[in-house]
Structure formats: C-alpha cells, structure tokens
Amino acid sequence: MTRAYRAQARAVALGVLEYRLNVLLGMVATLVQLVALLAVWRVLLTESPVQGFTWPQMQAYLLVAFASGALVSINGDFRMAFRIQSGLVALDLVKPVDYQRSRFAEALGGLWIEVLIVLAACAGVVAVLGGVSVPAGAGLVLFAISMLLLVPLKFLILYLTSLVCFWTQSYLGVQWARLAVMNLLSGALIPLAYLPAWLGTTAKWSPFAGLTSTPALIYIGRVDAGEGLLLVAVQLGWVVVLWFAARLLWRAAVRQLTVNGG
C-alpha cells in the first residue's frame, strides 16, 4: 500500500517537471507580493519599531511568511475540486487506496520543487537587502519542527475546503473565502499583534496561526522557548484534530454523492 502512495507522489513530481513554467510563474507572483510588502514595511519601520517589530525582524518575518505561503501550493486543491465537480471522483472511490492519504501523498510529491524555489528566492532577497539572523539552539529546533508541521496543517485546510465542493457548484467562492480567512488569521497579511486584541487572541489559538505566525514568531525570537513549545504543540494538536475531522467530512461527502446518484 505504501508503494501506491509513493507512486502517486512520484507522478505529481513528474507532472511538476512537465509544467514547471506554470509553477515558476505562480511562485513569481508570490515573490512580487513579498517584494511589495518588504518595500512598504521598510518605510514604516525605518524610523522606529511598531508594536515591538523592528525592520530586521519584519524582514525575517516576511521571508518566513513567503516560505509558508509557497509551500503546499501547487494547485492540489484545484485538481481535487475539479474531480469532485466533474464526477471523476467516482473513479477514486474504487481504487484500493485511502482517498485522504492519497491526496496527502500528492501534496508531498510537489513539495520538493517548492522548497527549492523558496530557498532560491529567499537567498536572492537576503543578498539584496542584507543578512537575516538565524535563531540558535532551541529556537532553531522549534522553527524546524514548526515548518514541518506546517505541511500537513496547510494540506488539511486545503483538503477540507476542497471537500465542500460536494455541496457547492463552484470552488472559486470557497477558495476566495479561504484565502481571505487564511491571510488574515494566519498573520500572513499583517502580524497578529497588529489585530484588535480579541481577534488576535482568537487567531493565535486557531489552526491558521500555525501557517505563518507560529514559525515566524519563533524564527525572529518574539517568543521564548516555553511559549514556542506551546505554540508548536498547538500546531500538532490542530493537525491531529483536522486529520480526523477531514475523515468524518469525507464520509459525509461520500453519502452525499450516493444520495445524488453520482
């Protein structure tokens, strides 16, 4: 069974190589957004810190936000949404593999090129703007664990929203709503410290914070080892909760498909 998932991951990896120009163009669009944000925040923070964020800290924060946004982004949700809405998902139901694990294997298949592009882009930005300090000791370990947990966490959020296509006629509205919520509550748009207190606290303990805020704050040293460990534990907890929530939603979605005669 594991061999089947490896084969699916390898197929996606080969597909990424075949359509590498499309992938690169998508990453360039994200990189342009990073450059624009860097320009804006450099003006805002040159004179003095805002909410405790200095310009070097914000530079590192935005680089982590770029990396987290670029990972698990090779349109796996669109493929899934298309198969659901076209009825091709019925073919997936008869395959002797677990649907959720198969989609996760596909997400991992495209991860390698995303990592390479992120490293190259970040190296280019650092070369232009200057060096970025790297956390040491426990901070570096927690950051690495947080970035690893980001992968299944982001996959699960994309997977859950894609399953909504069993009940909707279009995925675009769902995608726009997801992007709006993710960008705001993850800290990708602005750090959570800039949000109203009630919203920032809510976002901090939501699954979305683990997509950007948690790894970024650990990287720039805005949280100590104890709080960083707690935030990583929250990340892990949401991965477990959303994994089983996704399985329950999938069962409901399959019944929906059967009721409609699909």
C-alpha positions in Angstrom: 0.0 0.0 0.0 2.8 2.4 0.8 4.2 1.7 -2.7 1.0 3.1 -4.2 1.3 6.4 -2.3 4.9 6.7 -3.3 3.8 6.2 -6.9 1.2 8.9 -6.6 3.8 11.3 -5.1 6.2 10.5 -7.9 3.6 11.1 -10.6 2.9 14.6 -9.2 6.6 15.3 -9.1 6.9 14.4 -12.8 3.9 16.5 -13.6 5.5 19.5 -11.9 8.6 19.0 -14.1 6.4 18.9 -17.2 4.6 22.1 -16.3 7.5 23.8 -14.5 6.9 27.1 -16.2 3.4 27.3 -14.7 4.8 26.6 -11.3 7.5 29.2 -11.7 5.0 31.8 -12.8 2.9 31.1 -9.7 5.9 31.5 -7.5 7.0 34.7 -9.2 3.6 36.2 -8.4 4.0 35.3 -4.7 7.6 36.7 -4.8 6.3 40.0 -6.3 3.9 40.3 -3.3 6.8 39.7 -1.0 8.9 42.5 -2.6 5.9 44.9 -2.3 5.4 44.1 1.4 9.1 44.4 2.1 9.1 47.9 0.5 6.0 49.0 2.5 7.3 47.7 5.9 10.8 49.1 5.3 9.3 52.6 5.0 7.0 52.1 8.1 9.7 50.7 10.4 12.8 52.6 9.3 12.4 55.3 11.9 11.2 53.3 14.9 9.6 49.9 15.8 5.9 49.5 15.6 4.3 47.1 18.2 7.8 45.9 19.0 8.7 44.9 15.5 11.9 46.3 14.2 12.8 46.4 10.4 15.2 43.4 10.6 12.6 41.4 12.5 9.9 42.3 10.0 12.2 41.4 7.1 12.8 37.9 8.6 9.0 37.6 9.4 8.1 38.3 5.8 10.6 35.8 4.4 9.1 33.1 6.6 5.6 34.2 5.6 6.6 33.9 1.9 8.0 30.4 2.5 4.9 29.3 4.3 2.7 30.7 1.6 4.7 29.0 -1.2 4.7 25.5 0.4 1.9 23.1 -0.4 0.6 25.5 -3.1 0.8 23.6 -6.4 -2.9 23.6 -7.0 -3.7 20.2 -5.5 -7.0 21.7 -4.2 -8.0 22.7 -7.8 -7.3 19.2 -9.1 -9.4 17.7 -6.3 -12.2 20.2 -6.7 -12.3 19.5 -10.5 -12.6 15.8 -10.0 -15.4 16.2 -7.4 -17.4 18.6 -9.6 -16.9 16.6 -12.8 -17.8 13.3 -11.1 -14.3 11.8 -11.8 -14.0 11.3 -8.0 -16.1 8.2 -8.5 -13.1 6.6 -10.1 -11.1 7.4 -7.0 -13.6 5.6 -4.8 -12.9 2.3 -6.4 -9.1 2.5 -6.1 -7.6 0.3 -3.3 -6.1 3.3 -1.5 -7.2 5.7 1.1 -8.5 8.9 -0.5 -7.2 11.3 2.1 -3.7 9.7 2.3 -3.6 9.7 -1.5 -4.2 13.4 -1.7 -1.5 14.0 1.0 1.0 11.9 -0.9 0.3 14.1 -4.0 0.9 17.2 -1.9 4.2 15.8 -0.8 5.1 15.0 -4.4 5.2 18.6 -5.4 6.9 19.8 -2.2 10.4 19.3 -3.3 10.3 21.9 -6.1 8.5 24.4 -3.8 11.3 24.0 -1.2 14.0 24.7 -3.9 12.2 27.8 -5.2 11.7 29.1 -1.7 15.4 28.7 -0.8 16.5 30.3 -4.1 14.0 33.3 -3.7 14.9 33.8 0.0 18.7 33.7 -0.8 18.1 36.3 -3.5 16.2 38.7 -1.2 18.8 38.3 1.6 21.6 39.0 -0.9 19.8 42.3 -2.0 18.6 43.5 1.4 21.3 42.1 3.7 21.7 39.2 6.0 19.0 37.8 8.3 19.9 36.4 11.6 19.2 32.8 12.2 17.8 31.5 15.6 20.1 29.4 17.6 19.7 26.4 19.9 16.1 25.6 20.9 14.7 28.3 18.7 16.1 26.8 15.6 14.9 23.3 16.5 11.4 24.6 17.3 11.3 26.6 14.0 12.3 23.5 12.0 9.6 21.4 13.7 7.0 24.2 13.2 7.8 24.3 9.4 7.5 20.6 9.2 4.1 20.7 10.9 3.0 23.5 8.6 2.9 21.0 5.6 0.2 18.6 6.9 -1.6 21.5 8.6 -1.9 23.5 5.3 -2.8 20.4 3.4 -5.6 19.6 5.7 -7.1 23.1 5.5 -7.0 22.9 1.7 -8.4 19.4 1.7 -11.3 20.3 4.0 -12.3 23.3 1.9 -12.0 21.2 -1.3 -14.4 18.7 0.2 -17.0 21.5 0.3 -17.3 21.0 -3.5 -19.6 18.0 -2.8 -22.2 20.6 -1.7 -21.4 23.5 -4.0 -21.5 24.2 -7.7 -18.3 26.3 -7.8 -15.0 26.2 -6.0 -14.0 29.8 -6.7 -16.1 31.3 -4.0 -14.9 28.8 -1.5 -11.3 29.5 -2.5 -11.7 33.3 -2.1 -13.2 32.9 1.3 -10.5 30.5 2.4 -7.7 32.9 1.2 -9.3 35.8 2.9 -9.6 34.0 6.3 -6.1 32.4 6.0 -4.3 35.6 5.1 -5.9 37.5 8.0 -5.9 34.9 10.8 -2.5 33.3 9.9 -0.6 36.5 10.2 0.4 36.4 6.5 -1.2 39.8 5.7 0.0 41.5 8.9 1.4 40.1 12.2 -1.3 39.1 14.7 0.0 41.7 17.1 -1.5 44.4 14.9 -5.0 43.0 15.0 -7.6 44.0 17.7 -6.8 42.2 20.9 -9.9 39.9 20.8 -9.2 38.9 17.1 -5.5 38.5 17.6 -6.1 36.2 20.6 -8.7 34.1 18.7 -6.3 33.8 15.7 -3.4 32.9 17.9 -5.1 29.7 19.0 -6.8 28.9 15.7 -5.3 26.4 13.2 -4.4 29.3 10.8 -1.8 30.8 13.1 0.3 27.7 12.6 0.6 28.5 8.9 2.6 31.7 9.3 2.6 33.4 12.7 3.9 30.5 14.8 7.0 29.7 12.7 7.7 33.4 12.0 7.5 34.4 15.7 9.7 31.5 16.7 12.2 32.4 13.9 12.6 36.1 14.9 12.7 35.3 18.6 9.4 37.1 19.6 8.5 34.1 21.8 10.8 32.3 24.3 11.4 28.6 24.3 8.5 27.8 26.6 5.9 29.7 24.6 7.4 28.5 21.3 7.0 24.9 22.5 3.3 25.6 23.5 2.6 27.1 20.0 4.2 24.1 18.3 2.1 21.8 20.5 -1.0 23.7 19.3 0.1 23.2 15.7 0.4 19.5 16.3 -2.9 19.4 18.1 -4.7 21.0 15.2 -3.0 18.6 12.7 -4.5 15.7 14.7 -7.9 17.3 15.1 -8.2 18.3 11.4 -7.0 14.9 10.2 -9.8 13.1 11.9 -12.3 15.9 11.2 -11.4 15.5 7.5 -12.2 11.8 7.6 -15.6 12.4 9.1 -16.4 15.1 6.5 -15.2 12.7 3.8 -17.7 10.0 5.0 -20.5 12.6 4.9 -19.4 13.7 1.4 -19.5 10.2 0.0 -23.0 9.7 1.4 -23.9 13.0 -0.3 -22.5 11.6 -3.6 -24.5 8.4 -3.2 -27.8 10.3 -2.5 -27.4 12.4 -5.6 -26.8 9.3 -7.7 -23.2 10.3 -8.6 
